[in-house]
């Protein structure tokens, strides 16, 4: 390149590298035609792009962007549960900002939003991910030049051992739980099904008490999973007996009924009740009893690495046998080699 050559920049302030159709433009640049110009001429299509972005930026509000983005998610076959969760969060964010233009939102505004919410790191990271979904969509539609979430500080999440119930607490929960919610409690506690995504959407015909297994169908397409993929989870003997006694034509009567009964159980045991404590309880005792990370990871729908890092060593084999209602082992045998259900 010749010293003193002036090269054009695109609308983002980056060096514009044209395709073959712009060879004549570059020939003019090499000849020095733009040396005395404060703003070098741009190729025609670059000017059209800038005009389109400028025009869209003046018309698209946050409310319109959220509506369009949610419709796009529905049209791309995202699960209703995912769309509902995304819509609920974005409705909170747009409160008081509905008529603000998408292009007016910057990283400082987002930092102020999160500072006012005072959330735990994991919750904040989820919120950033949801806002990133919105502004990535807006950028693809050319409603804004850049995604303000790209300039937010990355959140560091501390890894803490998951909480789980003791065998005595499990006995108490089963004793006081209303009969209508026993199936929800049992499938979470003993089979490790996810409370909302799997148990509350469980169809009665997927529970096979004769063969002692439950078919779990993936209803969410997030996390790289394909919707409709299933796995089979064994049902332990203790859970089979409880399901035979309490399982009706529906696994869960309604989401509101489950929430009400769960609130009563939480108040009675008087301890923290994280969202997945039932699943964490099942996973901890399954791994303590079998010692087989690969088998447990397959049953619970996790990778062996993730399963081992979360649950290895949390519970003892003795507590696991008490949890599953099995007789204590002789002192000469510290652990079963395999758990047959």
Residue pairs with C-beta under 8 A, 6 or more apart in sequence:
2 30
4 32
4 35
5 29
5 30
5 32
5 35
6 29
6 32
6 34
6 35
6 37
6 40
7 15
7 16
7 29
7 40
8 16
8 29
8 34
8 40
8 41
8 42
8 43
9 15
9 16
9 40
10 16
10 42
10 46
11 46
11 49
11 50
11 53
11 145
12 145
12 146
16 42
16 43
16 46
18 25
18 26
18 43
22 43
25 41
25 43
28 34
29 40
34 40
34 41
42 50
49 142
52 142
53 142
53 145
56 141
56 142
56 143
57 101
57 102
57 103
57 143
57 144
57 145
58 101
60 101
60 102
60 103
60 138
60 141
60 143
61 98
61 99
61 100
61 101
61 102
62 94
62 97
62 98
62 99
62 100
62 101
62 102
62 105
63 94
63 98
63 99
65 102
65 134
65 137
65 138
65 141
65 143
66 87
66 90
66 91
66 94
66 134
68 137
68 141
69 90
69 133
69 134
69 137
69 138
70 83
70 86
70 87
70 90
72 137
73 82
73 83
73 86
74 83
77 221
77 227
78 221
79 219
79 220
79 221
79 222
79 227
81 196
81 197
81 219
81 220
82 220
82 221
82 222
86 130
86 133
89 127
89 130
90 130
90 131
90 134
93 113
93 131
97 105
102 135
102 138
102 143
102 144
103 143
103 144
103 145
105 135
105 144
105 148
106 148
106 151
107 148
107 149
107 150
107 151
107 152
109 148
110 128
110 131
110 148
110 149
110 152
111 152
114 124
114 127
114 128
117 124
117 127
119 127
121 155
121 156
121 157
121 158
122 157
124 155
125 155
125 157
128 149
128 152
128 155
131 149
132 147
132 149
135 144
135 147
135 148
135 149
136 147
136 149
138 144
138 147
139 145
139 146
139 147
159 309
161 310
161 314
162 274
162 276
162 277
162 280
162 283
162 284
162 310
162 311
162 314
163 272
163 274
163 277
163 280
164 277
164 280
164 281
164 283
164 284
164 285
164 314
164 315
165 173
165 189
165 269
165 277
165 281
166 319
167 319
167 322
167 323
169 269
169 271
170 189
170 281
170 323
172 268
172 269
173 185
173 189
173 265
173 269
174 182
174 185
174 186
174 242
176 265
176 268
177 185
177 261
177 265
178 261
179 246
180 246
180 253
180 257
180 261
181 252
181 253
181 257
181 258
181 261
181 262
182 242
182 243
182 245
182 246
182 247
183 243
183 246
183 247
183 248
183 251
183 252
184 195
184 199
184 200
184 251
184 252
184 258
184 261
185 265
185 278
186 239
186 242
186 243
186 246
187 193
187 198
187 199
187 202
187 214
187 239
187 251
188 194
188 195
188 199
188 278
188 279
188 282
189 239
189 278
189 281
189 282
190 235
190 236
190 238
190 239
190 282
190 324
191 214
191 233
191 234
191 235
191 236
191 239
191 282
192 233
192 278
192 279
192 282
192 283
192 286
192 299
192 300
193 199
193 202
193 214
193 216
193 233
193 279
194 276
194 279
195 258
195 275
195 276
195 278
195 279
196 255
197 219
197 220
198 216
198 219
199 251
199 252
200 251
200 252
200 255
200 258
201 219
202 214
202 216
202 251
202 252
203 251
204 247
204 249
204 250
204 251
206 214
206 215
206 216
206 217
207 214
207 215
207 235
207 243
207 247
207 251
208 214
208 215
209 235
209 240
209 243
209 244
209 247
212 234
212 235
212 237
212 240
212 341
213 232
213 233
213 234
213 235
214 232
214 233
214 235
215 230
215 231
215 232
216 230
216 231
216 232
216 233
216 301
217 228
217 229
217 230
218 225
218 226
218 227
218 228
218 229
218 230
218 301
219 227
220 227
221 227
231 298
231 299
231 301
233 299
233 300
234 299
234 341
235 243
235 341
236 324
236 325
236 341
237 324
237 325
237 341
238 324
238 325
252 258
262 273
265 273
266 273
274 280
279 300
280 310
280 311
281 323
282 300
283 296
283 300
283 307
283 310
283 311
284 311
284 314
284 315
285 315
285 319
285 320
285 323
285 324
286 296
286 299
286 300
286 320
286 339
287 293
287 296
287 307
287 311
287 312
287 314
287 315
288 314
288 315
288 316
288 317
288 319
288 320
289 317
289 320
289 321
289 324
289 335
289 336
289 339
290 296
290 336
290 338
290 339
291 335
291 336
291 337
292 338
292 339
293 304
293 307
293 308
293 312
294 304
296 307
296 311
297 303
297 304
297 306
297 307
297 308
300 307
302 310
315 323
317 329
317 334
317 335
317 336
318 328
318 329
321 327
321 328
321 329
322 328
329 335
329 336
